[in-house]
Structure formats: structure tokens, C-alpha cells
């Protein structure tokens, strides 16, 4: 008797990791005073004749210390929480180095639950403290930082280079999807040969916000302020209970610097600048705040304000959402809804149609002597193009339902 093989699972039917809706945190640390430091004559900088410039070893040390310290504090927080199940819920994937830009080093972390963002920010604050101590004591420099939240893959995108060359092909989006697939299935050695980057409006906003950072001010994006304030407000109203249970985690000292114009951001409307006070116990800062009558907003006030901003600018801002399977969520956090699922499905269907179109166009009709086959190929390509147009219209309709219609720019 012949046993029939079960049908193989179609890989294309699965929603791959990079195709799913997900959130990412981005962490930036930048040396303060590095430009003047680099301009010092070598004798003043303390370097020996023939040796690398002092600024070079300083920046290299900064890169490596940032990575080492972030990993150490991340692991220490994990050990303090306890069991492996708790760690999975509270922490999720570890932060990775994203890239370096001049004197700035950047990290990223996929975030699957609000508590993971909370723990990551606490570990990052400890990292900044280590970096500050090293830079001040050795070189008289300092560090400033900005952290922001971005959602993928509807508003922002991952890009992978180094997988294959275009060879004249103009469908670079298809090439990028193939490169993403290669990146996520590659092992450590092969993955290092590929260059991954992140682009999109949320990434641009994060870099714009970095201009407001200072050694005292850890600047956070509106979406991240909403997430952290929602979690902290819930804990303050429920005896320290966060989404994932009780915790003695230190509260953030939130601040608000008003709304400012960020070039190209929020269609020209002023953007709210939030920050976390990295040195709230400083007597100088405390007395200066009293002198200026600086207001310290509560987590509840920030939550209410960010709720209003996210509702008003829903087509331009990425409302943080989480999967129901991620676990308990404090009131105020949003679960991924059907609109997002529909938009993801429409995007994926469109990609499959684009891939089919590309495959059909690769048929060398001119070299085919069979007229009937040629006509069939032409009709097939025409049908796919027609389907592709319909899918693009459908995707636009679904995304407008999810994001709302784009606002006209005020610039």
C-alpha cells in the first residue's frame, strides 16, 4: 500500500518574523564635547608621537564600553527578576548594536510587551551613568541620549544590503524582502556579512529629537512617553502593580519642555518634547527648577496628553500596539486590532502579486517561437498587472482606514 505524503506546508503562507506588526526601541548615545576634543593639538591631547590620536581611542573606548555596559545591566536586571518564564515576559529579546554614526552609538531592541520597554530603559539609564563616569573622569567629556519607539512594517521599514546585486532589476522592494529573509534565517557568521538598517518617519523623528538631549535630559519620543507613562500611572494607582505584576522598580522622573517645530515632522505641527531626568537628586538642578517654577508632570498627566495627541495625529504617529498573546496589559495599552491585521495581509498579498509579476516578466517572450505560448505569457502578465493594480488600491483603502487620510503638510 502506498502511503500518501501529507502536503508540504507552503512557506509563503506563513507570516514571517519581519512581516509581522512589531515595535522596536532605538537608543542613541552621543559624546558631548567631542568636536572640540578632536581639535586639540596632539601634544595637548596627551598622545605619544606616532600613536593613534587620543580622540580615536576615546571614541573606540566609548563604543565598546556602551555595548559592554548595556549588556551587563540588561543581564543583571534579568537575574534580579528570577525564573526563565518571568524573564521572557519582562525582557524579551536582548538589545543589539544597530550602528555607529560619528561619535554616536545606537542600539535597537524588539519590544513585545510594555514591561520590556520599561526594563530596557532602566538598563539604559544605568549604562548612561557608566559612560558619563568614564568620559568625565578620563577626558572631561560627557554623554547625551535619546530613545524612541517605532512600529514596523507599516509605517517604518527594515532594509538589508549585501545579499544580492540588483543586476538592473528595478523592483528593489522585492530584492529587499529576499534579503530580509536571508538575514533572519542566517546564522551568526553569515548574518555579519549582511548590513541591516531601519528607515521611516519614526526613525527620522528620533534623530530630530536628539538635538534636544543633554547630559541631564534623556529625550523620549511621544509614543515612548505614552507607553512608559501608561505603565507607571497604572502602577501608581494599583499599589505598584504593573502589567506583569508587582515591582519595586524605581519610577521615572518625567519632564515636558513644551512643543517645538521639528523640520519635516508631524506635517509641520509642533511636536511635544518629553524627557526623563537622569539626575533628579542634584541640588543644583533641584534649586534651579524651583527658581524657574518648573512643573513636574505626573505619569497620569502625560498619559492623558499623549492619548490626545495620538488620537489627533493618528495618521502621522504610530500608536503602540501589542499582541493579545503577549500577556496582561495595563488599561490604556492597545491590542493589535483587525485593521492592522488587514493591512498586514493586504501588504503581503501585494508582495506575492509583485513577485508573480516579476516571474512572468522574466519569461523571454521574444526568443519563444511558439506563438500560442507567447500569447499566453502576454495575457498572464497582463492579468497579473491588472490584479496588482487592484491590490494596490485595496491596500491603500485598508491603510487609510487604519491610519486615516494623510494630513496636508503645513510647511
ChimeraX attribute file (.defattr): number of C-alpha atoms within 10 A of each C-alpha:
attribute: neighborCount
match mode: 1-to-1
recipient: residues
	/A:1	3
	/A:2	4
	/A:3	5
	/A:4	6
	/A:5	6
	/A:6	6
	/A:7	6
	/A:8	6
	/A:9	8
	/A:10	7
	/A:11	8
	/A:12	9
	/A:13	9
	/A:14	9
	/A:15	13
	/A:16	12
	/A:17	11
	/A:18	16
	/A:19	20
	/A:20	16
	/A:21	20
	/A:22	20
	/A:23	21
	/A:24	18
	/A:25	20
	/A:26	22
	/A:27	24
	/A:28	24
	/A:29	26
	/A:30	25
	/A:31	22
	/A:32	20
	/A:33	13
	/A:34	19
	/A:35	11
	/A:36	8
	/A:37	17
	/A:38	15
	/A:39	11
	/A:40	14
	/A:41	12
	/A:42	16
	/A:43	11
	/A:44	10
	/A:45	15
	/A:46	12
	/A:47	15
	/A:48	11
	/A:49	9
	/A:50	6
	/A:51	8
	/A:52	11
	/A:53	18
	/A:54	20
	/A:55	21
	/A:56	12
	/A:57	12
	/A:58	18
	/A:59	19
	/A:60	12
	/A:61	14
	/A:62	23
	/A:63	21
	/A:64	12
	/A:65	16
	/A:66	22
	/A:67	17
	/A:68	13
	/A:69	19
	/A:70	26
	/A:71	17
	/A:72	15
	/A:73	19
	/A:74	22
	/A:75	14
	/A:76	12
	/A:77	17
	/A:78	19
	/A:79	12
	/A:80	9
	/A:81	14
	/A:82	10
	/A:83	10
	/A:84	11
	/A:85	9
	/A:86	13
	/A:87	17
	/A:88	12
	/A:89	17
	/A:90	23
	/A:91	25
	/A:92	19
	/A:93	13
	/A:94	15
	/A:95	22
	/A:96	16
	/A:97	16
	/A:98	17
	/A:99	16
	/A:100	14
	/A:101	9
	/A:102	10
	/A:103	18
	/A:104	18
	/A:105	22
	/A:106	21
	/A:107	19
	/A:108	20
	/A:109	21
	/A:110	21
	/A:111	24
	/A:112	22
	/A:113	27
	/A:114	29
	/A:115	22
	/A:116	21
	/A:117	25
	/A:118	23
	/A:119	18
	/A:120	24
	/A:121	19
	/A:122	17
	/A:123	20
	/A:124	24
	/A:125	19
	/A:126	17
	/A:127	22
	/A:128	22
	/A:129	16
	/A:130	15
	/A:131	24
	/A:132	20
	/A:133	14
	/A:134	18
	/A:135	19
	/A:136	12
	/A:137	10
	/A:138	9
	/A:139	15
	/A:140	14
	/A:141	17
	/A:142	21
	/A:143	24
	/A:144	23
	/A:145	28
	/A:146	26
	/A:147	26
	/A:148	24
	/A:149	28
	/A:150	30
	/A:151	24
	/A:152	20
	/A:153	17
	/A:154	18
	/A:155	18
	/A:156	17
	/A:157	18
	/A:158	16
	/A:159	16
	/A:160	20
	/A:161	16
	/A:162	12
	/A:163	18
	/A:164	12
	/A:165	10
	/A:166	10
	/A:167	6
	/A:168	7
	/A:169	10
	/A:170	9
	/A:171	12
	/A:172	12
	/A:173	12
	/A:174	16
	/A:175	20
	/A:176	17
	/A:177	17
	/A:178	14
	/A:179	20
	/A:180	23
	/A:181	17
	/A:182	16
	/A:183	23
	/A:184	12
	/A:185	10
	/A:186	14
	/A:187	10
	/A:188	9
	/A:189	8
	/A:190	11
	/A:191	15
	/A:192	12
	/A:193	13
	/A:194	18
	/A:195	15
	/A:196	17
	/A:197	12
	/A:198	17
	/A:199	14
	/A:200	16
	/A:201	17
	/A:202	24
	/A:203	17
	/A:204	15
	/A:205	21
	/A:206	22
	/A:207	14
	/A:208	16
	/A:209	22
	/A:210	21
	/A:211	13
	/A:212	19
	/A:213	20
	/A:214	18
	/A:215	18
	/A:216	17
	/A:217	19
	/A:218	25
	/A:219	29
	/A:220	28
	/A:221	23
	/A:222	26
	/A:223	22
	/A:224	23
	/A:225	25
	/A:226	27
	/A:227	26
	/A:228	23
	/A:229	25
	/A:230	26
	/A:231	27
	/A:232	26
	/A:233	22
	/A:234	20
	/A:235	21
	/A:236	14
	/A:237	11
	/A:238	11
	/A:239	10
	/A:240	17
	/A:241	17
	/A:242	24
	/A:243	22
	/A:244	17
	/A:245	10
	/A:246	12
	/A:247	13
	/A:248	9
	/A:249	12
	/A:250	8
	/A:251	16
	/A:252	19
	/A:253	15
	/A:254	23
	/A:255	22
	/A:256	16
	/A:257	12
	/A:258	10
	/A:259	12
	/A:260	14
	/A:261	15
	/A:262	18
	/A:263	15
	/A:264	15
	/A:265	19
	/A:266	19
	/A:267	18
	/A:268	15
	/A:269	17
	/A:270	14
	/A:271	20
	/A:272	19
	/A:273	20
	/A:274	24
	/A:275	24
	/A:276	19
	/A:277	18
	/A:278	19
	/A:279	15
	/A:280	14
	/A:281	9
	/A:282	11
	/A:283	10
	/A:284	11
	/A:285	14
	/A:286	13
	/A:287	11
	/A:288	12
	/A:289	13
	/A:290	11
	/A:291	9
	/A:292	8
	/A:293	9
	/A:294	13
	/A:295	11
	/A:296	12
	/A:297	12
	/A:298	15
	/A:299	25
	/A:300	18
	/A:301	14
	/A:302	23
	/A:303	21
	/A:304	14
	/A:305	15
	/A:306	22
	/A:307	17
	/A:308	12
	/A:309	18
	/A:310	18
	/A:311	12
	/A:312	11
	/A:313	18
	/A:314	17
	/A:315	20
	/A:316	19
	/A:317	21
	/A:318	22
	/A:319	25
	/A:320	22
	/A:321	20
	/A:322	20
	/A:323	15
	/A:324	13
	/A:325	9
	/A:326	12
	/A:327	14
	/A:328	15
	/A:329	19
	/A:330	18
	/A:331	11
	/A:332	16
	/A:333	19
	/A:334	15
	/A:335	14
	/A:336	16
	/A:337	13
	/A:338	10
	/A:339	15
	/A:340	19
	/A:341	15
	/A:342	16
	/A:343	23
	/A:344	21
	/A:345	17
	/A:346	21
	/A:347	22
	/A:348	18
	/A:349	17
	/A:350	20
	/A:351	18
	/A:352	15
	/A:353	19
	/A:354	20
	/A:355	16
	/A:356	17
	/A:357	19
	/A:358	16
	/A:359	11
	/A:360	17
	/A:361	14
	/A:362	9
	/A:363	14
	/A:364	10
	/A:365	17
	/A:366	8
	/A:367	8
	/A:368	11
	/A:369	9
	/A:370	10
	/A:371	10
	/A:372	10
	/A:373	12
	/A:374	17
	/A:375	12
	/A:376	12
	/A:377	17
	/A:378	15
	/A:379	12
	/A:380	16
	/A:381	19
	/A:382	14
	/A:383	13
	/A:384	18
	/A:385	16
	/A:386	11
	/A:387	16
	/A:388	20
	/A:389	14
	/A:390	13
	/A:391	19
	/A:392	17
	/A:393	13
	/A:394	16
	/A:395	21
	/A:396	16
	/A:397	15
	/A:398	21
	/A:399	22
	/A:400	15
	/A:401	15
	/A:402	18
	/A:403	20
	/A:404	14
	/A:405	14
	/A:406	12
	/A:407	12
	/A:408	8
	/A:409	11
	/A:410	9
	/A:411	9
